[in-house]
Amino acid sequence: MNTRTWGVLFVLCGAIFLEGIDVAMLNVALPSIRADLGLSTGMLSGVVSAYVLGYGGFMLLGGRAADLLGRRRMFLLWLAVFLAFSGLGGIATEGWMLLLARFVTGVAAAFMAPAGLSLITTNFPDGPQRNRALLVYAGTAAGGFSLGLVAGGLLTALGWRWVFFAPVILSAVILGAALVLLKDTAPQERSKEGFDLLGTFSVTGSMLLLVYGVVRLEHPSDGPLLTAAVFVAGLALLGLFVAVERRAASPLVRLGILRSGALVRTNLAALLFIGSFAGFQFLATLYLQELRGWSTIQTGLAMLLVGVDTVLAPTLTPRLVARYGNVKVIAGGLVLAAAGYALFLQAGTDWSYALMVPTMLLLGLAFALVYGPLTIAGTEGIEEKEHGLAGGLLYTAIQFGTALGISIVTAVNVGAGSGIDGLRTALMVPLAAAVLALLVTLPGLRTRRSADPVLAG
């Protein structure tokens, strides 16, 4: 790859790293935000949920917009929006300002992520170069989540507002470089098509309601009938969306894309794998801070070993994929993730950090082996003009996985009671999710490597 090509990859990796580190840093800063602004528990939870709602609710629309309106244009526009509303969060003096800032940054990420992924798949030729770029991209994204905990602890020590101002600075650097380096691919064949407005409103409403229902699962005793009603309404809108797409001349989501067994398995595996890690990260944070009394900086440093995937994804993973194929590498990574979660089931209140190290290293290696190949699989075998849509489907699965993982472990932990026993019970959720992801992946092993387009089938 030449200098400009590396520059393009740097810009796109910077944006996905920004997204990951932004989420992780905020989680560490929440107690300080509550203390400074006097937020209620419900408002504090809403600050987290607002981002999830914006991200999950608008992801499919974001993917389609990238295909129709131009990937570079959508990437630059929404990166600028991300920058502006991160700044709003930094100067917030009221809870509603934080809610607005987080919701709009979530929406911005929903448009940026599929545009960024499709810019990689359309700027790098199919084959080893694209795979290498995607593995670097995925490793950077995963590294953002783990390194964000450390950065969040350090920045919160200076003042929680820096958790918002740091992404503003990083966004400005990335935006400046993107304006110079990024070029859109040739105009998409279907770029003159209009938006399916009824499909857009129905699926966006459905995603918002379903994500909100998932978030409500964190509090099982808080209006179960309302939670059920939210899910029913979300599913009803999803049914309307499917009916509309079958008849639409220019559908938001071409339903035929879901006939690909490879794509469906990829998205299910991504949902389960990311959900397992999000749930584990949440529980590990509770374990270290509430049961062990560790500081935010100590907690972040404890999770730092998971960030080893940032180094392994662009170096080790391409060699393994070239030798064994994507399905075997993904399956191996899922086995390692399940083993890591199983080891942590023995966690006690007197555990030394040395006993936690195997789990952290196994999860870092699992991320290196799973996340990147799944990112490749998200657009494998899909026509270039639909890469934005495919990226939107993948990131929708990832966002739902994150929301589900955190919500389910929270509900199980609350139901099982506080203390180490409740924590161990909740830790069964990430383990079960990793095993299910492995079972979803295994059918792809039946296809010979020479005919395997990643989770082929």
N, C-alpha and C positions, 0 to 999 in steps of 0.2 A: 504494500500500500504506500502511496506517495504522501507527501507532507500534508496536502489539502485533505486527503482521505482520512488521515489520522486526526486532523483538526475537526472534521465533521463528527467523527466518532467521539472525540473529546467533548464536543458540545452536547451531543445527545446523551452521553453517559453522565455529564454534569447535571442535566435536567432530571434524569431518573434518580440520580443520587440525591439531588435536592428534595425530591418528593419523599424518599425514604427517610432521610435525616430529619426532615421537617416534622413528620409524624412522631418519630421516636423521641425527639427532643421535647416536644410538647408534653408527652406522657410523664417525663421526669419532672417537668416544671409545674405540674398541676397543683401540688400542695402549696407551693409558694404563691401561685396565682390566687388560690382560694384565700390564703391568709391576707394578701395585700388588698384584694378587691372585696373581700367579705362575701364571696359567692356561696349560695346554698349547695348542698350535695347534688340536687337536681340540675341546677344551672351548670355546675362543674361537669357533670356527666353529659349535659347538652353540648358543651364546648367540644367534647370528643365526638359525640354522635353527629353534630352538624357537618363535620368534614366527611364522615362516612356517608351521610345522606346525599351530600352534593356529589361525591365521587361515584357512589354506586348508582345513584339515580340518573346521571347524565352520561354514563360511560358509552352506552350503545349509540346515543346521539353523537357523542364526540367522535367515535370511530367512523360513523357514516359521513359526518361533516368533513373529516380529513379526506375521505375518498372523493367527495363531490366538490368541495370548495378549495382544495389544495392543502397538502400536508404542511408545507413550509409556512403558509399563511396562518393556518390554525395553530401551529406550534408557536410562532412568534407572538401572535395576538394574545393567546392564553397564558404564555409565559409572562407577558407584561401585566396581565390581570393578576396572576399569581403574585408578582412582585408588589403590586399596589396594595392588595388586600393583606399580604403578610405585614406590610407597613402599618395598616390600620390596626391589626392585632397588637402591634408593638406600642401604639399610642392609646390603646383602649383604656377607658376609665370606668366603663360600665359593662355588665355582663352581656347586654344585648349587642354591644359593639364586637365583643369576642365571638358571639354566635354568628353574626353576619360575616365577620372576617373568615372564620373557619368554613362556613358553608360555601362562600364564593371561592375560596382557595381550593376546596374540594371539587367544585364544578370546573375550575380551571385545570386541575390535575386530570379530570375526566376527559378533557379535550386534548391536553398535552400528551398524555401517555400513549394512546393509540396512534397519534400523529407521529410521535417520536419513534415508536416501534416500526411503523410503516415507512418512515424515512430511512431507517437502517435497511429494511428488506428491499427497498427500491433504489438505494444508493450504492449498495454492495452487490456484486454479481453472485448469483446462486452458486453454491458450492462451498469449498473450504473457507474462502474469504468472508462470505456472509456468515457462516457458522462461527468463525472466529470472532467477528464483530458482535454477533448476538451473545456469545458467551462472555465477552468482556462487558457488554451492556448489562447482562443479567447479573454478573458478579458485582458490578458497581451498584446495582439496585439493592442487592442483598446486603452489601457492605454498608449502605446507607442506613439500613434498619439497625444493624448492630453498632456501628460507630456513632449513630445518633444518640444512643444512650449515654455514651461517654461524653460527647460534646454537650448534650443537654445538662449533664451534671456539672460540667465546668462552667457553662454559660449561666446556669441558674445561680451558681455561687456568686457571679458578678451582678445578677439581677435578672429576673425572669423575662423582662422585656427583650433581652438580647436573644432569647430563643426565637423571637419573631424578626428582630433586626438582622441577625446573621443570614437567614435566607434571603432577605432583601438585597444584601451586598452580593451574595453568591448569584442570585437571579440577575442582577445588573451585569455582572461579568459575563455570564452565559449568554444573555440577550445581546450584548455588544458583539461577542464572537459569532453568534448565530447569524446576525445580520450580514456579516461579511462572508462567512463560510458556507452557509446552507444554501443549497439550490434544490428547487423542486424537480422531480422527474418530469418526463414528457407529460403533457396534459392528459388526464385520464379520459378514456373513451366516453365515460358516462358522466362527465363533469357538468353537462348541460341539463341533466335530469333535475327535477324538482324534488323537494322534500315531501315525504308522505306525512302530512301534518297529523292526521288522525292516528296513524301508527306511532308517530313521535310522541304525541300527548299521552296515548294509552300506555306505551311501554315505559315512558319516563314516570308517569304516575304509579304504574305497577312497581317499578324498581324502588321508588321512594317509599311506598307503603311496605313492601317486603323487607327492605333494609330497616325501616322503623320498627316493624314487628320483631325482627331479629334483635334489635337493640333493646326492646322491651323485655326480651327473655332474660336479661340480666337481673330483672327484679320480678321473680315469678309470682310474688304475692301482690304486686301492684296492678290491680285491675285485669285479671286474666281474661274476662269476657271482652274487654276492649282490645286486648292483644289478639284474641281469636278473631274479632271483627276486622282488625287491621289486616290480618293475613287473608281472610276471606275476600276482602275488597281488593287486595293486591292481586290475588289469584284470578278474580273476576276480570280485572283490567288486563291481566296477562292473556286470558282467554279471548277477550275482545281484540287484543293486539294480534294474536295468531289468526283470527278470523279476517281481520283487515288485511294482513300481509298476504293472505292467499289470493286476494282479489286486487290488490294495489298494482297499478301499472309500474310504479317506481317504488318498490317496497323499501322500508328502512332496513329491514333484515331479510335478505333472500332466504326463505326457509329451507331451500334446497341445500344450503351450506351445512345444515345440521344433519344431512344424510351421511356425512363423512364420519364413520366410526372413529377414525383417528382423531378428528377435531373434538368430538364429544368426549372421548376418553381423556384427551389432553386437558380439557377444561375441568372435568371432574377431578382428575388427579391434582391439578393446580389448586382447586378449591380446597380439597382435603389436606394437601400438604401444607399450604400456607395457613390454613385454619389451625392445623396442629401446632405449628410454630408460634402463631400469634397467641394461642391459648397457653402454651408453655411459657412464653416470655412474660405474659401477664402473671402467671402463677409464680414463676421464679422471682419476679420483682416483689410480690407480696411476701414470699418466703424470706428473701434476703433483708427487706426493709422492716416488715412488721414482726416476723417471728425471730429474726436474728439481730435486728436493730442496726443494720448497716446503713451508711449514708448513701445519698444519690450517686456520689462519685464512686464509692466503693462498689455499688451495684452495677454501675456502668462498666467499670473496669473488670468486674467478674464476668460480664457477658462479652467482653472484648474478644475472647478466643473464638467466638462464633464467627467473627469477621475474618477468619482465616480464609474463608471462601473467596474474598476479594482477590487474594493472591492465587488460589488454586483454580478458580474458574477459567481464567484466560491461559493458564499454563498446563495444568494437569488434565482438565476436562476435555479439551480438543483432542489430545492424544488417545484418551480412553474411548471417546466417541468414534474416532477414526478406526480404532482397532476392533471394538466390540459392538458398535452401533448404539443408537440413542436409547432404545428400549432397555437393553441390559444395563446401561449406565444409570438410567433413571431408577430401575428396579433395585439395583445395588445401593443407590443413595437412600431409597425409602427403607430398606432393611437397616441401614446404619441409623436413620432417624428413629425408627422404632426401638432399636437397641439403646439409643441414647435416652429416650423417654423412660424405658424400662429400668435403666440403671438409676434414674433419679427418683423412682418410686420408693427407694430405700432411704431417702433424705430424712435426716433427724435434726433436732435443734442443736446438736453438738457436733455436727459435721464440720470437718475442716474443708478449706477450699480445694485442697488436693483431691478430695473425694468427688468434687463437682467437675474437675477438669475433664475426665473422660467424656461426660455428657456434652460439655461445651465443644470439645474437639470433634466428637462424632456429628454434632449438629452442623458445625461449620463445614465439615467434609460432605455431609448430606446435602447442604445447600449448594455446594459447588457442583455436585453430581446431578442434582435434580432441577434446580431453578433454570439454569441456562438451557439444557436440552428441552425443557418444557416451553421455553420462550421460542426456540426454533420450531417446535412442533405446532405452536399457535398459528403459524402462517404456512406451514409446510403443505404443499399440494394445492394451495388456494391461489386463484388467479390474482395477479398483481393489482388489478383494479379494485379488489375487495380486501386488500391487506389491512386497511384501516378498520373495516368491519371485523375482520378476524382478530385484530389487536384489541378492539373494543370488547369482543366476547371474552378473550383471555383475561383482560384486566377486570371485567365485571366478575368473572369467576374468582379472581384473586381477592377482590374487595369483599365479595360475599363471604369468602372463606375467612378473611380477617374478622369480619363482624360476627360470623357464626362461632368461630373459635373462641373469641373473647366472651361472647354472650353465654355460650353453653358452659364453659368452665366456671364462669361467675355464678350461674344458676346452680350448678352442681356443688360448688364450694359453699354457697349459702345454705343449700339444702342439707349438706353433710355436716355443717357446723364449723366453727372456727377451730384454729389450732392445727397441729401437724396431721392429725387423722383426716380432717376435712380436706386439707391440701392434697394428701396422698390419693384420696378418692377422686378429686377433680383431675389429678394428673393422669387418670385412666383415659380421659377424653382425648388428649393429644396422642396417646399410644394407640387408641382405637382408630383415630382418624388416619394415622400413618399406615396402619395395617390395611384399612379400607383402600387407601390410595394405591398400595401395592397390589391389591386384588384387582383394582380397576386397570392397572397397567399390564398385568401379566398376559392378558389375551394377545397383546401385540407381539409377544415372544414367539408366537406360532408362525409369524411371517419371517421368511428368510431375510437375512441382513441385506442381501443384494436388492431385495424388493421392498425394503422397509423405509418408508418416508417418515419415520418417527411415530411410534405407536400406530403403525399401519394396521389396517384391517378393514 
